[in-house]
């Protein structure tokens, strides 16, 4: 799967980058996610992205899926912190 970035170029989807960005957001929110949370959420997000967007997803759509997953699983403060970051 590819991610269409803001500047218009395609980048390979990297689940580790997603995990790092959620971990950083959780640290900023003082609501650390453990490795199990990060692994579960990242796999859930990747599966939803592939299922709903196929081979290419926009940066904005991916961030919306991350936000929805974090909020659904009780991590609203992390979602707020994630929303404030530029990636």
Secondary structure as UniProt FT lines:
FT   STRAND          2..4
FT   TURN            6..7
FT   STRAND          10..12
FT   HELIX           15..28
FT   TURN            29..30
FT   HELIX           35..53
FT   TURN            54..55
FT   STRAND          56..58
FT   HELIX           59..72
FT   TURN            73..74
FT   HELIX           76..84
//
